Amino acid sequence: MNALISTLLRTAIHPGPSQPEPDLPGPLGRLLWEAQSLALLGARFYLANVFFSSGLTKLRDWSSTLALFQDIYNVPVL
C-alpha cells in the first residue's frame, strides 16, 4: 500500500512527458497517434452527452426525479 501511495505521489510531482512518442516511426505512427487522440475525444464527448442528457431529464420532470430518488436510490431525507 505504501508503495502505491509513493508511486502516485511521484507521478503527481513528476508526471513525465506530456506526450509519449508513438510506437511506430514515421508518418504512420503519427497518423495512428492522431487517430487515437480523436477517438478518445469522441468517447469523452459521448459520455458528456449521456450525463448532460440525464441531467436535463431530471430537470424536465421534477416529480419523477423525486420518485426516483425516493424509491430507487433510497435517499431517506426525501
N, C-alpha and C positions, 0 to 999 in steps of 0.2 A: 504494500500500500504506500509506503514511504517513497519507494522508487517511482511509482506512478505519479505521485504529487510532485516530486522533484523534476520529473520529466516534463510535466505540464508547466511548471514554473519556468523551467529552462526554455521551453518553446515560447512561452508568453514573453519572456525577456528578449530572446534572440530568435525571432520566427524564421530566420533563414532567408533565402532568396524569395523575392516576391513572385517570380515566375520561373518554375523549373524548366530546364531545357527539354525540348521534345525528344522522344526516344528515337525517332527516325531522323536521319540527317537530311538536309536539303529541303526543297520546296514541298515534298510530300509530307514530311514531318510537320512543317509549319501549317500546311493546309489541314492536317488532322488535328493539330493543336487548336486552330481557329474553329473547326467544326465542333470540337468538344466544348469549347467555350460557349458557342452559340447554343448547343444542346442543353448545357447547364443553365443558361439564361432562360431558355424556353421552359425548362422544368420549374424554375423559380417563378416565372410568370403564371404558369399553370396552377401551382399551389397558391399563389397570391389570389388568383381568381376564385379558387374554391373557398378560401377563408373570407374573402370580401363578399361573395355571394351569400355565404352562411350568415354573415353579419347583417346584410341587407334584408334577408328573410326574417331574421329575428326582429328587426326594427319595423318591418311592414305589418306584422301581425303580433302585437304585443300579448294578447290573451293566450295564443298558442305557445308563445315563448315562456310565459309564466307557468302554463300547464306542463310544458316540457321539463322545466327546472324542478317543479314540484313532484312530478310522477317519475320521470326517467332518471334525473340526476340526484334526486332525494336531498335537495337543499332544505334544511329544517327551518330556516328563517322565513321562507316564502310560504 
